[in-house]
Structure formats: C-alpha cells, structure tokens
Amino acid sequence: MKLIHKTTGFVVAQEQGQSLQINDPFLEKELKLKGIAIPAPLRAQFDGKAVVRVGDPLFAKAFREVYLRINMGEGSYEWKDKA
C-alpha cells in the first residue's frame, strides 16, 4: 500500500509487509528523531508505550492509527494499492 497526498500525488510512505518506508525526507527525519507519541488512552494498544520509534514492530500501526490521524490531517491523504 502507498500513502499518497491527494492534491500532489506524492507518495509519502509505502507499506512493505509489516514495515513502513517513509519517502518524505523531512518526515522521515522527524520520525527518526522524535518517534510517534502515543496518547495515554491508546497506549494499551501499543504495549503501554508512550512513544513508538522507527524500527519498532508497532511503528507502521502507530503511523497509520495515530500519527496520520493526529498530525497529518488524514483527509489530505489516502492509502492505495501499489498497482
């Protein structure tokens, strides 16, 4: 699956199996530096973690379910099949 910005068509991220590749260099740098902050009510879904970092098996889930919805204005992006 690819995460595509609806207006520009830019592929922001791609899921490959259980991993997520970030194609935007600025976003990638931010996520590597800070990780994804998990709000307290959702932490049980992320093994109690307050932050999920790049390389964590839960990173793709945290990106999709938390970061995209809270930080990126989910309505501006859409997931599409690779084809």
N, C-alpha and C positions, 0 to 999 in steps of 0.2 A: 504494500500500500504506500501511496505517496500523499504527503500533506501539501496541498497546493494553495497558494494565495489566489483567491477568486478573481481579483482585478488584474493582477500582473501575470498570472500563470506560473510564477516562480515556485519551484519545488523546494519547500522549506526543509522537509525531512522525509526520510524513507524508512519504512519498517522492513527489516530483513530477518525473517524468523522471529526470534524473541528479542532481537537487538534493534536499536533505532539509530540511524545515521542522520546527523544534523548537517544540512547543506549550507546554511547561512553562517558565515564565519563569525559574525558578531554574536549571534545567538549561541553558537557553539562555545565561544569563549566565556560568555556569561554563565552558561550552564556548567561548564567545567570548573569555573571559579566558585560559584555560589551553590550549585546543585538546585534542587527543586524543594522549596519549603512546603511542608505538608501541614495544612490546618489541623488543629487539635482534634476536631470531630472526625476527621478522616484517617487519623494515624493507625487505628486498629486494622485498616485495610492494607497498611504498608508496614506491617510487623512492628508497629509502635514507633517508627522512625519520624523524627521531626524534619529531617532533610534526607532526600534521596539523591545520590550523586551518580554522575556518569560512570558506567561500568557496573552499577548495582543491577541485579536481575529485575528489580522493580522499576528501573528507570523509564522504560517505554510506557508502562502503565501510569506512572506518575506524570509523565509528559502529556499523555493523552487525557487523563482524567482530572488532573489538577492544573498543570502549567498552561495548557492550551485554553482551558475554560476561564481561568482567572487572569492570566497575564496577556493573552494574545487576542482577545475578542473573537471567540470561536466562530462567530458568524462570518468573519472575513476569510476563513479557511475551510477547505473541505478535503476529506480523505477520498482518494480514488485508487482503483486497482491499477497496477503497473501497466497494464496493456493500454 
